[in-house]
Amino acid sequence: MEEVKQLVSDIKNRKFKPIYFLMGEEPYYIDKISDYIQENVLTEEERGFNQMVLYGRDVTVDDVVGHAKRFPMMAEYQVIIVKEAQDLSRTIENFLAYAKNPQPSTILVFNYKYKSLDKRKALYKELKKTAIIHESKKMYDNQIPTWINRVLAGQNYSITPKGAQMLTEFLGTDLSKISNELDKLKIVLPAGTQITPELIEENIGISKDYNNFELHKAIGYRDVLKANKIIKYFGENPKDNPMVLTVGFLHTYFTKVLHLHGLSDKSSRSVAAALKISPYFTEEYIVAAKNYPMKKVSGIIADLRIFDVKGKGVGANAVPQGDLLKELLVRIMY
């Protein structure tokens, strides 16, 4: 995120590079940087003759180079943005000659999504000398709540730890999807608001009481009544609460509990660092480790693997999701 901020700051201060090669598994920052260049390098009057958007499926590398070698008209720069540039991956090494001698008055942007250049090849090595290469890597689940907090803090909002966890569990690691939901909240909530589970439930539709976060908490605390209520709700609303997602979250949860069993230092700070979780949630994991001995946790993880397969229809085609979840809950808690 700091690299992105510096890159945007340089563009804002008109410290341009002739080539911006934006690549990687996470498209969110690729789009953000590209959009910023598209909207801020040229004035509205200059864009008509000097800004062009190409699509990788419609052009060749030679086409891109041909456009890039042109001179701007009545402007200092021309901007060319190649969207879906990953469609040029088979011939992208043909860009090497231009990368060695780019046109100084052209700002050429590649949106090379879901892939990365081979760092061993000549093109990557040359671009390191003459261009900006930004590799946008996919975030892990445990990094998303922190990202949500940073984004909201920069826009004068905050969010409770449970709220951030709810969004993470419901929306996954897709930053664009999370950003869209945060934008919806910002439309209806004034700046300075702390976003709570209640506000998320009211405005996004994620239940604050019946979700995977509350399920593994109930299981961890051995709250049988609450866990059964959540499982019943999941069984009645399978489209909003797919079993494969529930099993995945429980597998992650108990893997962390197993990790905790192996720690010599079980202080809150040590647990938070080792499990890569917010200190806000450490008590829950410590309690779960007391309620579920290491041998039991190992058995639960084995059961979750079995039910993951069943949830995908292997060997349990006619069994409703709700019944499978009830059986799984019995295996875990008894």
N, C-alpha and C positions, 0 to 999 in steps of 0.2 A: 504493500500500500504506500509506503514511503517513496518507493521508486516511481510509482505512478504520480504522486504529488510533485516530485521533482521534475518529472517529464512535462507535466502540465504547466508547472511554473516556468520552465524554460521556453515553452511555446508561447505562454502569455507575455514573456519578456522578449519575444521574437528572436530567440536563440534557436534557429532551425537547423535541422539536419536534412540532407537531400533525400534520405530514404528512412522510413519508419517501418520496420518489419515486426508486426505484432502477431505473435503466434502462441499456441498452447491450448491446453484442454479446457480452460475456463474462458468462455467468450465474453463475459461481462466487461472486463477491463479493456479488451480489444475493441469492443463497441464504444465504450466511453471515451477512450483516447482518440479513436478515429472520428467520432462525432464532434469532439472538441476541436480537432484540426479543421474539420469540414465547416464548422460554424464560426471559427475565430481567426483564421489566418488571413483570409481575404475579406474585403468589404463587400457589401451586397452588390455594389455596382461592378466590382471586379469579377465576381463569380460567374456572371453570364458568359464571358469569353474565356475564363481562366480556371474554371473548376470542372472536373469531370469525374463521374463515378462509373467504373467498369465492373463487370462481373466475371469471375474466373471461368465460369462455364461457357461464356460467350466470346472469349478472346484467347489469344495465344501470348506467350511470353514476348514474342517479337512484336505483337501489336502493342503491348504495354510499353516496351522500349521505344517504339516509334512515337507514341504519344508523349512519352517523357522527354524525348529529345527536342520537342518543339520549344519555341520561345514564347513567353507570355505576351499578351497584347495589352498595352497601356497599364501595366502593373509590374511590380517587382518580381512576383512569383506566379507560377501556376501550380495548382493542387490537383493531383490525380490519386483517387482512392480506388483500390482494387478490392472489392468485397468478394467473399467466398473464394479467396485466393488459393485455398487448399485444393481447389479443382485443377490447379496448375502444377500440382506436386510432381507429376511424372516428368515434366520438362523444366522444373524451376531452376535447375543448375544452368540452363541456358541464359539465365540472368547475370551470370558471372561477369561477362565483359562490361555490361553497363555498371555493375556494382564497383568495378575497378575505376571507372571514370564517369561518375554521375553528373548530370546537368545541374549546375549550381542554382539555376533559377527555377528548378522543378522540385516540389515537395511531393514525393511519391510514397503512398501508404499502402502496405499490404495487410489485409485482414486474413491471416492464415490460421483459421480456427480448427481446433480439435487435433491439430498436428504440430510438430516442431521440425525444424530443419535438422539434418544430420550434422552434428557438430564436428564430425571428422572430415567433412568435405570442404572443398575450396570455397564454395559460396558463403557458407557460414563464417569461415575465417576472414574472408574479404569484407563481409558486412560488419564484422566487429571493428574494422578499421574506419569504415566510411559512413556507417549508418547507426541508427538506434535500433537495437534488437530488444524487444520486451517479450519475455516468456511468461505467460499467464498460467500458473499451475492451479490445478483443482485443489480446493481446500478440503481438509478433513472435517468430519462432523464436530470434533471438539474445538475447532478454530472458528466455527460459524457464530456462536454467541458473542465472542469477542469482536468479531467483524461487525455484527449488528450493533453492538454498543458503540463502536467507533463511528459508524456511519450516522447513527442517531445523534451522538454527541456533537458531531460537526454541523448538525442542523438544528441544534438547540432543543433536542428531545432526549429523553432517557427511557430505559426499560428495566423492569424488574428481572432478576435472574430467572425466575420461573417463566416469565413472558418470553425471554430470549430462547429458553429451552423449548417452549411450546412451538415457536416458529421454526426452530431447527428441526424438531421431530416431524412436524407436519409438512414442511416445505423441502426438507433435505438440504443438499449443498448447492443447489442451483441459485447463484447470486442474483441473476436477473429476475427470477421468480420472487425471491425474498424482497428485492428492491421494489418490485411492483406492489407487493402487499404493504410494504412500509409507506410507499407513496399514497396508497389508499387511506392509511391511517392518518397521514399528515394532512390530507385534504379535510378531514372532519375534526381533527384535534388541533387546538392552538399550540403554537410554539411554547416550549417550557413544560409541556405535559410529560408526566411519567407514564409510559405505556404499561398497563397491568394486564394480567390474564383476563380480567373482566372486560376490558376494552377490546382485547383481541377477539374474545368470544362474540361480543356485540357487533363488531365491525368486519371481522373476517370470517367468522363462523366456525372457528376451532373451539370445541368444547373445553372449558377450563377444568371440568371434573371428569370427563370421559375421554382420555387420551393415553397414549403410550407412556408419557411421563408419569401420570398418576397411577397407571397400572404397575409399573416396576417399583414405584415408591410403596404402593400398597403391599406388593409381594415382599419387598425388602423388610417392611415392618410387620409382616405376617398378619396383615389386616384382611382376614379371609372374606368378611362381608363386603368390604369395599372392592376387593379384587374381583369377586363374583359379579357385583353390579356392573363393573366396567366390562368384563368379558361378555355379560348378557347384552349390554349395549352394543358392543362390537359385533356380536352375532346377529343382532337385529339391523345393523347398519353396515353390512359388509363392504359396500362400495366405498364408503368414506373411511373405513378402517380395515384395509386388506390384511389378511392373516400373514402374508409373507413379510409385510412391514413390521407387524407386531413381533413376530418371531425374530426378525433381524435386530430389533431394538433390545429384546430380552437377551439375545446372544451377546450383544455388545455389553449390556449391563452386567451379566454374570461373568463375562470374561474379565471385567474390571474388578468384580468382587473376588475372583480367583487370584488376580494380580495382587490385590490388597492382602490376601492371606499370606502371600510370600514376602511381604514387607517386614523388615525388622523394626522400623520406626513407623508406628501407626498413629502418630500425631496428626492433627488436622492439616497442618501445613505440608507435611511430608506426603500424606495421602493425596492432597490436591495436586501436588507437583508430579507424583508418580503416575496418577491416573489421568492427568491432564484434564481436570475438571475444576469448576469454580469452587472456592472454599465454602460457598453457600451450600453445596450439596454433599460435603464430606461426611457429615453426621449420618446421612441416609446410608452411605456405603459402609460405614463402620458398623452401624446397627445390622445391616444385611449380612455382614461377615460373621457377626455373633450369632445371628439366627440360622445361618446356613454354613455348616462346617465345610472344610475344603473338599472332603470326599463327596458330600452331597452336591456341592457346586459343580464338581467334575461330572457327576451323573446328570445334573440338569443340562449342562452344555451338550452332553451326548444326546439327551432327549430332544433338545431344541433342533439338533441336526436332523433327527428322524422326522420331527413334525414340520420342518422346513420343506422336506421332500413331499410329505403328505399334503401340505398346504398348496403345493404346486400340482396336485392331482395325481401323484404317483402312488398307487396302491390305496387310494382313498377317494376315488372319483365320485361316489354317491354320498359321501359323508358331508353334511353341511359344515360350513366354516365354524359356526357357533359351537357345534358338538365337538369338533376337534380342539377348539380353544378351551372348552370346559375340561376335556380329558387332559390337555397339557397342563392346565392350572392344578389339577389334582396331582399330577406327577411332580410338579414343582413344590407344592406347599405341603405335601403329606409324605 
